[in-house]
Amino acid sequence: MTATRNDKLTTQSGALYLAFELGEGAWKLAFTIGIGQKPRQRCMPARDLPRLEQEIAKAKKRFGLPADAPLHSCYEAGRDGFWLHRHLVAQSIDNSVVDSASIEVNRRMRRAKTDRLDAVSLVNLLLRYHNGERKVWSVVRVPGVADEDARQLHRELEALKDERTSHVNRIKGLLASQGLESPEVGKDFADWLKEARLWDGSALAKELHQRLLRELARWQVLNQQIRELEAERRRRIRCDDTPHVEKVRALLNLWGIGLNGAWLIIYELFAWRDFQNRKQVGASVGLTPTPYQSGTSHREQGISKAGNRRMRRMLTELAWCWLRWQPDSELSRWFQCRFGIGSRNRKRGIIAVARKLVIALWRYVEHGEVPKGAVMADWRKKVKGCSKAED
């Protein structure tokens, strides 16, 4: 059996380092105690926590470490979420959840990739990270259990709306294939289908008609669920006294920000993230610039897009709403002065508005600094008189 310990190489910390490569059916584990030490690799059934404890104990014994030696671990953020991180932290293990897109890779040639190689690469990067090289990857901020659970409502609502839109597009596509223009899908759509006539005056074919009715039935189920979730969200805004809902109301007091935007900004960003400065706020949503400069070559590559995509999409919409409903604010005047001429410049400048807007909203929510020139509103009127779009 090949030895996995080099007695000539020691580690001053006396700690064990562990990297997980998480799969659906099996996990790859890579252990080491220091740079230059060949990693000990093991494979175990996925989610078998007693087996994991045994493998950790065996690794400590194999490397000559005491049973109470500190353990540092890491794994890539993905489908398994944060439950494993919470288990490891409960076992007094220093764990890091890593953003897989931020991991340092060698671009010199085509890179071989297997679970075994990925586990070894991760554990080597973990060593470098704990030796002070903090830029080998980006560590994910793990939300608390309650904060993660609070995000379910608006994420489900977003998924249901996307699914509802797909059913509407499918209905319109099926009708367009027969030369018919679809009216708005609603409660009268089934009656319209009965009266619809093709180019030659004939009715819709039987199978197509039945398929359209089934699509309509699925649309109706989704529409009802969306209405229930929106009603639940309005009820919480009206009645709950939790600090997070208070922040939602504060954002709704700004003219131009609706229920969807205020709820998403708070529960995805400001409810559980503790930002120290404006740069952290911009970076968290991927709205920071990425300049490229080498010798005499200098160009701007656009925004990093390394943050929350939901927030990025919503902030772009809110930026346009801000320009429309807050035209006298300092931010809107800055945009008109710098990007007011030319549609191309306006589309480019709206990203800068979104970045400045999220920073201004952070200062408003956390420190009470109202954006300069902003017009205030009453959140109660917005909740009472919201439309179907509720934005």
VOFI-712127 format. One record per residue (C-alpha): residue number from 1; residue in one letter; chain; x, y, z. Coordinates in Angstrom, 3 decimals. Example, Ala and Ser with C-alpha at 12.3 -4.5 7.8 and 13.67 -1.06 7.14 Angstrom:
% VOFI-712127
+-----+---------+--------+----------+----------+----------+
: num : residuo : cadena :       xx :       yy :       zz :
+-----+---------+--------+----------+----------+----------+
:   1 :       A :      A :   12.300 :   -4.500 :    7.800 :
:   2 :       S :      A :   13.670 :   -1.060 :    7.140 :
+-----+---------+--------+----------+----------+----------+
This chain:
% VOFI-712127
+-----+---------+--------+----------+----------+----------+
: num : residuo : cadena :       xx :       yy :       zz :
+-----+---------+--------+----------+----------+----------+
:   1 :       M :      A :    0.000 :    0.000 :    0.000 :
:   2 :       T :      A :    1.386 :    3.406 :   -0.986 :
:   3 :       A :      A :    2.138 :    5.612 :    2.015 :
:   4 :       T :      A :    0.213 :    8.889 :    2.235 :
:   5 :       R :      A :    2.456 :   10.528 :    4.822 :
:   6 :       N :      A :    5.822 :   12.167 :    4.327 :
:   7 :       D :      A :    7.635 :   12.138 :    7.691 :
:   8 :       K :      A :   10.205 :   14.688 :    6.468 :
:   9 :       L :      A :    7.464 :   17.288 :    5.897 :
:  10 :       T :      A :    5.690 :   18.609 :    8.931 :
:  11 :       T :      A :    3.124 :   21.289 :    9.597 :
:  12 :       Q :      A :    3.552 :   23.829 :   12.333 :
:  13 :       S :      A :   -0.185 :   24.220 :   12.881 :
:  14 :       G :      A :   -0.809 :   20.530 :   13.600 :
:  15 :       A :      A :   -4.146 :   20.802 :   11.780 :
:  16 :       L :      A :   -5.902 :   18.499 :    9.336 :
:  17 :       Y :      A :   -7.228 :   19.878 :    6.045 :
:  18 :       L :      A :  -10.187 :   18.303 :    4.254 :
:  19 :       A :      A :  -11.760 :   19.050 :    0.857 :
:  20 :       F :      A :  -15.099 :   17.614 :   -0.262 :
:  21 :       E :      A :  -16.088 :   16.849 :   -3.832 :
:  22 :       L :      A :  -19.837 :   16.361 :   -3.436 :
:  23 :       G :      A :  -21.698 :   14.077 :   -5.804 :
:  24 :       E :      A :  -25.252 :   12.804 :   -5.874 :
:  25 :       G :      A :  -24.343 :    9.245 :   -4.931 :
:  26 :       A :      A :  -20.806 :    9.485 :   -3.583 :
:  27 :       W :      A :  -18.453 :   11.998 :   -1.982 :
:  28 :       K :      A :  -14.736 :   12.240 :   -2.655 :
:  29 :       L :      A :  -12.616 :   13.301 :    0.343 :
:  30 :       A :      A :   -9.042 :   14.597 :    0.208 :
:  31 :       F :      A :   -7.050 :   14.963 :    3.467 :
:  32 :       T :      A :   -3.665 :   16.514 :    4.040 :
:  33 :       I :      A :   -1.635 :   18.190 :    6.792 :
:  34 :       G :      A :    0.646 :   20.521 :    4.850 :
:  35 :       I :      A :    2.113 :   21.641 :    1.565 :
:  36 :       G :      A :    4.133 :   18.859 :   -0.082 :
:  37 :       Q :      A :    2.177 :   16.153 :    1.729 :
:  38 :       K :      A :    0.453 :   13.734 :   -0.619 :
:  39 :       P :      A :   -3.305 :   13.959 :    0.016 :
:  40 :       R :      A :   -5.089 :   10.950 :    1.456 :
:  41 :       Q :      A :   -8.106 :   10.269 :   -0.762 :
:  42 :       R :      A :  -11.239 :    8.425 :    0.205 :
:  43 :       C :      A :  -14.646 :    7.760 :   -1.338 :
:  44 :       M :      A :  -17.781 :    7.428 :    0.781 :
:  45 :       P :      A :  -21.558 :    7.294 :    0.267 :
:  46 :       A :      A :  -23.158 :   10.716 :   -0.007 :
:  47 :       R :      A :  -24.733 :   12.193 :    3.138 :
:  48 :       D :      A :  -23.421 :    9.375 :    5.365 :
:  49 :       L :      A :  -22.439 :   11.516 :    8.362 :
:  50 :       P :      A :  -21.353 :    8.626 :   10.668 :
:  51 :       R :      A :  -19.044 :    7.405 :    7.901 :
:  52 :       L :      A :  -17.664 :   10.935 :    7.564 :
:  53 :       E :      A :  -16.758 :   11.019 :   11.260 :
:  54 :       Q :      A :  -14.988 :    7.677 :   10.876 :
:  55 :       E :      A :  -12.976 :    8.887 :    7.877 :
:  56 :       I :      A :  -11.908 :   12.022 :    9.762 :
:  57 :       A :      A :  -10.793 :    9.940 :   12.757 :
:  58 :       K :      A :   -8.869 :    7.544 :   10.494 :
:  59 :       A :      A :   -7.167 :   10.432 :    8.711 :
:  60 :       K :      A :   -6.017 :   11.996 :   11.974 :
:  61 :       K :      A :   -4.616 :    8.654 :   13.085 :
:  62 :       R :      A :   -2.919 :    8.068 :    9.729 :
:  63 :       F :      A :   -1.198 :   11.477 :    9.828 :
:  64 :       G :      A :   -0.232 :   11.106 :   13.477 :
:  65 :       L :      A :   -2.483 :   13.867 :   14.765 :
:  66 :       P :      A :   -4.300 :   13.811 :   18.110 :
:  67 :       A :      A :   -8.042 :   13.201 :   18.120 :
:  68 :       D :      A :   -8.706 :   16.805 :   19.133 :
:  69 :       A :      A :   -6.536 :   18.330 :   16.407 :
:  70 :       P :      A :   -8.235 :   21.246 :   14.579 :
:  71 :       L :      A :   -9.853 :   20.509 :   11.225 :
:  72 :       H :      A :  -10.274 :   22.942 :    8.327 :
:  73 :       S :      A :  -12.559 :   21.918 :    5.478 :
:  74 :       C :      A :  -14.133 :   23.292 :    2.314 :
:  75 :       Y :      A :  -16.526 :   22.380 :   -0.472 :
:  76 :       E :      A :  -17.970 :   24.120 :   -3.517 :
:  77 :       A :      A :  -21.362 :   25.793 :   -3.294 :
:  78 :       G :      A :  -23.949 :   23.947 :   -5.344 :
:  79 :       R :      A :  -26.957 :   21.673 :   -5.199 :
:  80 :       D :      A :  -26.265 :   20.482 :   -1.643 :
:  81 :       G :      A :  -26.732 :   23.987 :   -0.257 :
:  82 :       F :      A :  -25.576 :   24.847 :    3.250 :
:  83 :       W :      A :  -26.786 :   21.958 :    5.387 :
:  84 :       L :      A :  -23.358 :   20.291 :    5.369 :
:  85 :       H :      A :  -21.697 :   23.557 :    6.382 :
:  86 :       R :      A :  -24.049 :   23.874 :    9.349 :
:  87 :       H :      A :  -23.328 :   20.288 :   10.388 :
:  88 :       L :      A :  -19.561 :   20.834 :   10.205 :
:  89 :       V :      A :  -19.760 :   24.080 :   12.165 :
:  90 :       A :      A :  -21.862 :   22.304 :   14.807 :
:  91 :       Q :      A :  -18.999 :   19.791 :   15.089 :
:  92 :       S :      A :  -16.536 :   22.674 :   15.737 :
:  93 :       I :      A :  -15.007 :   22.302 :   12.265 :
:  94 :       D :      A :  -13.805 :   25.411 :   10.457 :
:  95 :       N :      A :  -15.552 :   25.082 :    7.098 :
:  96 :       S :      A :  -15.603 :   27.341 :    4.040 :
:  97 :       V :      A :  -18.203 :   27.217 :    1.273 :
:  98 :       V :      A :  -16.447 :   28.247 :   -1.937 :
:  99 :       D :      A :  -17.860 :   29.983 :   -4.999 :
: 100 :       S :      A :  -16.920 :   27.508 :   -7.725 :
: 101 :       A :      A :  -16.686 :   30.216 :  -10.396 :
: 102 :       S :      A :  -14.011 :   32.042 :   -8.380 :
: 103 :       I :      A :  -11.573 :   29.137 :   -7.967 :
: 104 :       E :      A :   -8.110 :   29.771 :   -9.360 :
: 105 :       V :      A :   -7.310 :   27.544 :  -12.362 :
: 106 :       N :      A :   -4.327 :   27.049 :  -14.651 :
: 107 :       R :      A :   -5.031 :   28.495 :  -18.120 :
: 108 :       R :      A :   -1.807 :   27.249 :  -19.689 :
: 109 :       M :      A :   -3.347 :   24.228 :  -21.377 :
: 110 :       R :      A :   -6.450 :   22.066 :  -21.472 :
: 111 :       R :      A :   -7.261 :   21.087 :  -17.943 :
: 112 :       A :      A :   -8.012 :   17.496 :  -16.965 :
: 113 :       K :      A :  -11.053 :   17.322 :  -14.710 :
: 114 :       T :      A :  -12.257 :   14.447 :  -12.561 :
: 115 :       D :      A :  -13.752 :   14.300 :   -9.076 :
: 116 :       R :      A :  -10.478 :   12.923 :   -7.736 :
: 117 :       L :      A :   -8.407 :   15.714 :   -9.298 :
: 118 :       D :      A :  -10.887 :   18.362 :   -8.164 :
: 119 :       A :      A :  -10.707 :   17.144 :   -4.546 :
: 120 :       V :      A :   -6.891 :   17.232 :   -4.594 :
: 121 :       S :      A :   -6.892 :   20.704 :   -6.156 :
: 122 :       L :      A :   -9.365 :   21.967 :   -3.570 :
: 123 :       V :      A :   -7.381 :   20.721 :   -0.600 :
: 124 :       N :      A :   -4.199 :   22.314 :   -1.970 :
: 125 :       L :      A :   -6.022 :   25.616 :   -2.421 :
: 126 :       L :      A :   -7.405 :   25.252 :    1.103 :
: 127 :       L :      A :   -3.836 :   25.072 :    2.406 :
: 128 :       R :      A :   -2.881 :   28.199 :    0.497 :
: 129 :       Y :      A :   -5.995 :   29.985 :    1.716 :
: 130 :       H :      A :   -5.176 :   29.297 :    5.352 :
: 131 :       N :      A :   -1.565 :   30.305 :    4.757 :
: 132 :       G :      A :   -2.703 :   33.797 :    3.826 :
: 133 :       E :      A :   -3.475 :   33.653 :    0.077 :
: 134 :       R :      A :   -7.040 :   34.928 :    0.361 :
: 135 :       K :      A :   -7.517 :   35.529 :   -3.358 :
: 136 :       V :      A :   -7.292 :   31.907 :   -4.479 :
: 137 :       W :      A :  -11.104 :   31.867 :   -4.280 :
: 138 :       S :      A :  -14.131 :   33.694 :   -2.895 :
: 139 :       V :      A :  -15.900 :   32.369 :    0.177 :
: 140 :       V :      A :  -19.701 :   32.369 :    0.123 :
: 141 :       R :      A :  -21.531 :   34.188 :    2.911 :
: 142 :       V :      A :  -23.785 :   31.545 :    4.454 :
: 143 :       P :      A :  -27.206 :   32.822 :    5.591 :
: 144 :       G :      A :  -28.808 :   31.700 :    8.817 :
: 145 :       V :      A :  -31.528 :   29.066 :    8.739 :
: 146 :       A :      A :  -34.276 :   31.648 :    9.324 :
: 147 :       D :      A :  -32.833 :   34.027 :    6.719 :
: 148 :       E :      A :  -32.588 :   31.262 :    4.139 :
: 149 :       D :      A :  -36.143 :   30.167 :    4.860 :
: 150 :       A :      A :  -37.410 :   33.751 :    4.502 :
: 151 :       R :      A :  -36.223 :   33.769 :    0.875 :
: 152 :       Q :      A :  -38.559 :   30.947 :   -0.136 :
: 153 :       L :      A :  -41.651 :   33.120 :   -0.674 :
: 154 :       H :      A :  -40.258 :   35.498 :   -3.289 :
: 155 :       R :      A :  -38.163 :   32.798 :   -4.976 :
: 156 :       E :      A :  -41.197 :   30.554 :   -5.362 :
: 157 :       L :      A :  -43.180 :   33.522 :   -6.621 :
: 158 :       E :      A :  -40.506 :   34.270 :   -9.209 :
: 159 :       A :      A :  -40.413 :   30.629 :  -10.364 :
: 160 :       L :      A :  -44.211 :   30.483 :  -10.657 :
: 161 :       K :      A :  -44.321 :   33.663 :  -12.725 :
: 162 :       D :      A :  -41.678 :   32.320 :  -15.096 :
: 163 :       E :      A :  -43.600 :   29.074 :  -15.443 :
: 164 :       R :      A :  -46.851 :   30.961 :  -16.045 :
: 165 :       T :      A :  -45.168 :   33.002 :  -18.764 :
: 166 :       S :      A :  -43.936 :   29.814 :  -20.451 :
: 167 :       H :      A :  -47.525 :   28.475 :  -20.610 :
: 168 :       V :      A :  -48.767 :   31.742 :  -22.130 :
: 169 :       N :      A :  -46.000 :   31.661 :  -24.728 :
: 170 :       R :      A :  -46.806 :   28.046 :  -25.564 :
: 171 :       I :      A :  -50.490 :   28.872 :  -26.059 :
: 172 :       K :      A :  -49.638 :   31.818 :  -28.297 :
: 173 :       G :      A :  -47.177 :   29.708 :  -30.272 :
: 174 :       L :      A :  -49.712 :   26.929 :  -30.889 :
: 175 :       L :      A :  -52.309 :   29.423 :  -32.074 :
: 176 :       A :      A :  -49.796 :   31.254 :  -34.262 :
: 177 :       S :      A :  -49.003 :   27.968 :  -36.011 :
: 178 :       Q :      A :  -52.653 :   27.931 :  -37.139 :
: 179 :       G :      A :  -52.692 :   31.557 :  -38.253 :
: 180 :       L :      A :  -54.550 :   32.841 :  -35.180 :
: 181 :       E :      A :  -53.638 :   35.767 :  -32.950 :
: 182 :       S :      A :  -54.150 :   34.923 :  -29.299 :
: 183 :       P :      A :  -56.113 :   37.302 :  -27.064 :
: 184 :       E :      A :  -55.080 :   37.850 :  -23.464 :
: 185 :       V :      A :  -55.144 :   34.544 :  -21.604 :
: 186 :       G :      A :  -57.791 :   34.734 :  -18.888 :
: 187 :       K :      A :  -61.125 :   33.445 :  -17.700 :
: 188 :       D :      A :  -62.807 :   34.053 :  -21.097 :
: 189 :       F :      A :  -60.122 :   32.281 :  -23.090 :
: 190 :       A :      A :  -61.931 :   28.903 :  -23.148 :
: 191 :       D :      A :  -65.036 :   30.540 :  -24.674 :
: 192 :       W :      A :  -62.865 :   32.266 :  -27.260 :
: 193 :       L :      A :  -61.360 :   28.914 :  -28.270 :
: 194 :       K :      A :  -64.822 :   27.539 :  -29.034 :
: 195 :       E :      A :  -65.540 :   30.412 :  -31.400 :
: 196 :       A :      A :  -62.062 :   30.584 :  -32.974 :
: 197 :       R :      A :  -61.976 :   29.860 :  -36.704 :
: 198 :       L :      A :  -59.085 :   29.040 :  -38.993 :
: 199 :       W :      A :  -58.322 :   30.642 :  -42.347 :
: 200 :       D :      A :  -60.904 :   28.463 :  -44.120 :
: 201 :       G :      A :  -63.630 :   29.052 :  -41.520 :
: 202 :       S :      A :  -63.212 :   25.679 :  -39.801 :
: 203 :       A :      A :  -62.875 :   25.185 :  -36.048 :
: 204 :       L :      A :  -59.702 :   24.164 :  -34.271 :
: 205 :       A :      A :  -58.740 :   20.516 :  -34.616 :
: 206 :       K :      A :  -59.934 :   18.352 :  -31.732 :
: 207 :       E :      A :  -56.535 :   17.331 :  -30.339 :
: 208 :       L :      A :  -55.152 :   20.861 :  -30.575 :
: 209 :       H :      A :  -58.239 :   22.247 :  -28.850 :
: 210 :       Q :      A :  -57.866 :   19.756 :  -26.005 :
: 211 :       R :      A :  -54.167 :   20.547 :  -25.638 :
: 212 :       L :      A :  -54.884 :   24.258 :  -25.427 :
: 213 :       L :      A :  -57.488 :   23.625 :  -22.716 :
: 214 :       R :      A :  -54.976 :   21.617 :  -20.702 :
: 215 :       E :      A :  -52.430 :   24.410 :  -21.076 :
: 216 :       L :      A :  -55.092 :   26.844 :  -19.892 :
: 217 :       A :      A :  -55.863 :   24.649 :  -16.862 :
: 218 :       R :      A :  -52.194 :   24.612 :  -15.864 :
: 219 :       W :      A :  -52.042 :   28.383 :  -16.331 :
: 220 :       Q :      A :  -55.066 :   28.805 :  -14.064 :
: 221 :       V :      A :  -53.469 :   26.704 :  -11.298 :
: 222 :       L :      A :  -50.272 :   28.746 :  -11.466 :
: 223 :       N :      A :  -52.206 :   32.004 :  -11.567 :
: 224 :       Q :      A :  -54.134 :   31.038 :   -8.441 :
: 225 :       Q :      A :  -50.946 :   30.112 :   -6.564 :
: 226 :       I :      A :  -49.352 :   33.405 :   -7.570 :
: 227 :       R :      A :  -52.345 :   35.339 :   -6.260 :
: 228 :       E :      A :  -52.184 :   33.469 :   -2.960 :
: 229 :       L :      A :  -48.477 :   34.192 :   -2.510 :
: 230 :       E :      A :  -48.943 :   37.857 :   -3.384 :
: 231 :       A :      A :  -51.789 :   38.106 :   -0.883 :
: 232 :       E :      A :  -49.595 :   36.501 :    1.781 :
: 233 :       R :      A :  -46.817 :   38.985 :    1.047 :
: 234 :       R :      A :  -49.215 :   41.945 :    1.334 :
: 235 :       R :      A :  -50.536 :   40.556 :    4.613 :
: 236 :       R :      A :  -47.041 :   40.346 :    6.060 :
: 237 :       I :      A :  -46.203 :   43.889 :    4.987 :
: 238 :       R :      A :  -49.366 :   45.183 :    6.620 :
: 239 :       C :      A :  -49.281 :   43.163 :    9.838 :
: 240 :       D :      A :  -45.803 :   41.842 :   10.682 :
: 241 :       D :      A :  -43.612 :   43.798 :   13.091 :
: 242 :       T :      A :  -40.321 :   42.009 :   12.358 :
: 243 :       P :      A :  -37.222 :   44.151 :   11.578 :
: 244 :       H :      A :  -37.041 :   42.815 :    8.023 :
: 245 :       V :      A :  -40.603 :   43.869 :    7.215 :
: 246 :       E :      A :  -39.891 :   47.287 :    8.720 :
: 247 :       K :      A :  -37.076 :   47.653 :    6.185 :
: 248 :       V :      A :  -39.456 :   46.667 :    3.377 :
: 249 :       R :      A :  -41.866 :   49.393 :    4.487 :
: 250 :       A :      A :  -39.024 :   51.888 :    4.585 :
: 251 :       L :      A :  -38.174 :   51.148 :    0.947 :
: 252 :       L :      A :  -41.841 :   51.360 :   -0.033 :
: 253 :       N :      A :  -41.859 :   54.884 :    1.362 :
: 254 :       L :      A :  -39.712 :   55.879 :   -1.630 :
: 255 :       W :      A :  -41.674 :   56.815 :   -4.727 :
: 256 :       G :      A :  -40.852 :   54.490 :   -7.631 :
: 257 :       I :      A :  -40.168 :   51.311 :   -5.618 :
: 258 :       G :      A :  -42.909 :   48.689 :   -5.514 :
: 259 :       L :      A :  -43.610 :   45.504 :   -3.601 :
: 260 :       N :      A :  -41.510 :   43.191 :   -5.761 :
: 261 :       G :      A :  -38.453 :   45.416 :   -5.672 :
: 262 :       A :      A :  -38.604 :   46.284 :   -1.977 :
: 263 :       W :      A :  -39.195 :   42.691 :   -0.857 :
: 264 :       L :      A :  -36.439 :   41.257 :   -3.047 :
: 265 :       I :      A :  -33.829 :   43.846 :   -2.061 :
: 266 :       I :      A :  -34.408 :   43.310 :    1.651 :
: 267 :       Y :      A :  -34.663 :   39.528 :    1.802 :
: 268 :       E :      A :  -31.946 :   38.803 :   -0.764 :
: 269 :       L :      A :  -29.486 :   41.458 :    0.350 :
: 270 :       F :      A :  -30.042 :   43.710 :    3.344 :
: 271 :       A :      A :  -31.835 :   41.312 :    5.710 :
: 272 :       W :      A :  -28.801 :   39.152 :    6.504 :
: 273 :       R :      A :  -25.722 :   40.696 :    4.865 :
: 274 :       D :      A :  -23.595 :   43.003 :    7.028 :
: 275 :       F :      A :  -21.939 :   45.393 :    4.586 :
: 276 :       Q :      A :  -19.084 :   47.590 :    5.759 :
: 277 :       N :      A :  -18.793 :   49.951 :    2.787 :
: 278 :       R :      A :  -20.273 :   50.798 :   -0.601 :
: 279 :       K :      A :  -17.734 :   48.670 :   -2.502 :
: 280 :       Q :      A :  -19.004 :   45.540 :   -0.782 :
: 281 :       V :      A :  -22.582 :   46.462 :   -1.710 :
: 282 :       G :      A :  -21.759 :   46.877 :   -5.403 :
: 283 :       A :      A :  -19.632 :   43.731 :   -5.531 :
: 284 :       S :      A :  -22.341 :   41.605 :   -3.901 :
: 285 :       V :      A :  -24.648 :   42.127 :   -6.892 :
: 286 :       G :      A :  -21.951 :   41.957 :   -9.573 :
: 287 :       L :      A :  -22.244 :   45.600 :  -10.648 :
: 288 :       T :      A :  -18.573 :   46.468 :  -10.252 :
: 289 :       P :      A :  -16.528 :   47.421 :  -13.357 :
: 290 :       T :      A :  -13.827 :   45.115 :  -14.730 :
: 291 :       P :      A :  -11.155 :   47.196 :  -16.499 :
: 292 :       Y :      A :   -8.524 :   45.520 :  -18.678 :
: 293 :       Q :      A :   -5.161 :   47.236 :  -18.990 :
: 294 :       S :      A :   -1.961 :   45.790 :  -20.428 :
: 295 :       G :      A :    0.726 :   48.097 :  -21.763 :
: 296 :       T :      A :   -0.926 :   50.555 :  -24.131 :
: 297 :       S :      A :   -4.116 :   48.448 :  -24.350 :
: 298 :       H :      A :   -6.873 :   49.731 :  -22.100 :
: 299 :       R :      A :  -10.553 :   48.862 :  -22.308 :
: 300 :       E :      A :  -13.563 :   48.288 :  -20.101 :
: 301 :       Q :      A :  -14.959 :   44.723 :  -20.095 :
: 302 :       G :      A :  -18.299 :   45.596 :  -18.484 :
: 303 :       I :      A :  -19.622 :   44.604 :  -15.087 :
: 304 :       S :      A :  -18.308 :   41.551 :  -13.255 :
: 305 :       K :      A :  -21.696 :   39.740 :  -12.988 :
: 306 :       A :      A :  -20.255 :   37.840 :  -10.029 :
: 307 :       G :      A :  -23.113 :   38.542 :   -7.622 :
: 308 :       N :      A :  -26.780 :   37.757 :   -7.187 :
: 309 :       R :      A :  -28.416 :   37.573 :  -10.623 :
: 310 :       R :      A :  -31.898 :   38.130 :   -9.185 :
: 311 :       M :      A :  -30.749 :   41.372 :   -7.630 :
: 312 :       R :      A :  -28.984 :   42.447 :  -10.806 :
: 313 :       R :      A :  -32.107 :   42.005 :  -12.903 :
: 314 :       M :      A :  -34.351 :   43.743 :  -10.357 :
: 315 :       L :      A :  -31.955 :   46.658 :   -9.847 :
: 316 :       T :      A :  -31.849 :   47.298 :  -13.591 :
: 317 :       E :      A :  -35.655 :   47.500 :  -13.639 :
: 318 :       L :      A :  -35.682 :   49.703 :  -10.539 :
: 319 :       A :      A :  -33.117 :   52.020 :  -12.139 :
: 320 :       W :      A :  -35.483 :   52.699 :  -15.044 :
: 321 :       C :      A :  -38.366 :   53.179 :  -12.596 :
: 322 :       W :      A :  -36.247 :   55.579 :  -10.543 :
: 323 :       L :      A :  -35.556 :   57.752 :  -13.591 :
: 324 :       R :      A :  -39.263 :   57.865 :  -14.376 :
: 325 :       W :      A :  -40.715 :   58.444 :  -10.905 :
: 326 :       Q :      A :  -37.828 :   60.369 :   -9.312 :
: 327 :       P :      A :  -36.822 :   62.754 :  -12.146 :
: 328 :       D :      A :  -35.747 :   65.531 :   -9.758 :
: 329 :       S :      A :  -33.474 :   63.374 :   -7.621 :
: 330 :       E :      A :  -29.721 :   63.927 :   -7.724 :
: 331 :       L :      A :  -29.167 :   60.490 :   -9.259 :
: 332 :       S :      A :  -31.645 :   61.129 :  -12.107 :
: 333 :       R :      A :  -30.125 :   64.525 :  -12.865 :
: 334 :       W :      A :  -26.665 :   62.955 :  -12.966 :
: 335 :       F :      A :  -27.896 :   60.370 :  -15.471 :
: 336 :       Q :      A :  -29.572 :   62.942 :  -17.716 :
: 337 :       C :      A :  -26.471 :   65.123 :  -17.670 :
: 338 :       R :      A :  -24.085 :   62.320 :  -18.557 :
: 339 :       F :      A :  -26.132 :   59.781 :  -20.557 :
: 340 :       G :      A :  -29.216 :   61.701 :  -21.636 :
: 341 :       I :      A :  -28.378 :   61.753 :  -25.355 :
: 342 :       G :      A :  -28.365 :   58.579 :  -27.442 :
: 343 :       S :      A :  -30.098 :   55.264 :  -26.694 :
: 344 :       R :      A :  -26.792 :   53.375 :  -26.604 :
: 345 :       N :      A :  -25.404 :   55.666 :  -23.928 :
: 346 :       R :      A :  -28.620 :   55.403 :  -21.920 :
: 347 :       K :      A :  -28.491 :   51.597 :  -21.885 :
: 348 :       R :      A :  -24.888 :   51.723 :  -20.776 :
: 349 :       G :      A :  -25.556 :   54.375 :  -18.169 :
: 350 :       I :      A :  -28.499 :   52.559 :  -16.592 :
: 351 :       I :      A :  -26.063 :   50.021 :  -15.114 :
: 352 :       A :      A :  -24.198 :   52.854 :  -13.418 :
: 353 :       V :      A :  -27.540 :   54.125 :  -12.094 :
: 354 :       A :      A :  -28.348 :   50.655 :  -10.748 :
: 355 :       R :      A :  -25.010 :   50.499 :   -8.920 :
: 356 :       K :      A :  -25.422 :   53.970 :   -7.426 :
: 357 :       L :      A :  -29.054 :   53.216 :   -6.562 :
: 358 :       V :      A :  -28.339 :   50.058 :   -4.559 :
: 359 :       I :      A :  -25.671 :   51.935 :   -2.601 :
: 360 :       A :      A :  -28.103 :   54.774 :   -1.929 :
: 361 :       L :      A :  -30.785 :   52.313 :   -0.805 :
: 362 :       W :      A :  -28.274 :   50.611 :    1.513 :
: 363 :       R :      A :  -27.454 :   53.944 :    3.134 :
: 364 :       Y :      A :  -31.153 :   54.714 :    3.444 :
: 365 :       V :      A :  -32.111 :   51.357 :    4.993 :
: 366 :       E :      A :  -29.121 :   50.997 :    7.322 :
: 367 :       H :      A :  -28.334 :   54.612 :    8.206 :
: 368 :       G :      A :  -31.527 :   56.519 :    7.428 :
: 369 :       E :      A :  -29.918 :   58.702 :    4.711 :
: 370 :       V :      A :  -32.706 :   59.583 :    2.270 :
: 371 :       P :      A :  -31.403 :   59.767 :   -1.339 :
: 372 :       K :      A :  -30.888 :   63.409 :   -2.258 :
: 373 :       G :      A :  -33.904 :   64.901 :   -3.999 :
: 374 :       A :      A :  -36.032 :   61.768 :   -3.602 :
: 375 :       V :      A :  -39.799 :   62.105 :   -3.244 :
: 376 :       M :      A :  -41.357 :   60.136 :   -0.396 :
: 377 :       A :      A :  -44.627 :   58.174 :   -0.497 :
: 378 :       D :      A :  -46.878 :   56.243 :    1.902 :
: 379 :       W :      A :  -46.295 :   52.496 :    1.861 :
: 380 :       R :      A :  -49.900 :   51.821 :    2.989 :
: 381 :       K :      A :  -51.294 :   53.229 :   -0.258 :
: 382 :       K :      A :  -48.966 :   51.030 :   -2.293 :
: 383 :       V :      A :  -50.009 :   47.863 :   -0.475 :
: 384 :       K :      A :  -53.693 :   48.764 :   -0.679 :
: 385 :       G :      A :  -53.762 :   49.826 :   -4.298 :
: 386 :       C :      A :  -51.261 :   47.434 :   -5.879 :
: 387 :       S :      A :  -51.984 :   46.157 :   -9.376 :
: 388 :       K :      A :  -51.575 :   42.686 :  -10.846 :
: 389 :       A :      A :  -47.929 :   43.360 :  -11.652 :
: 390 :       E :      A :  -47.260 :   44.619 :   -8.114 :
: 391 :       D :      A :  -43.962 :   46.204 :   -9.072 :
+-----+---------+--------+----------+----------+----------+
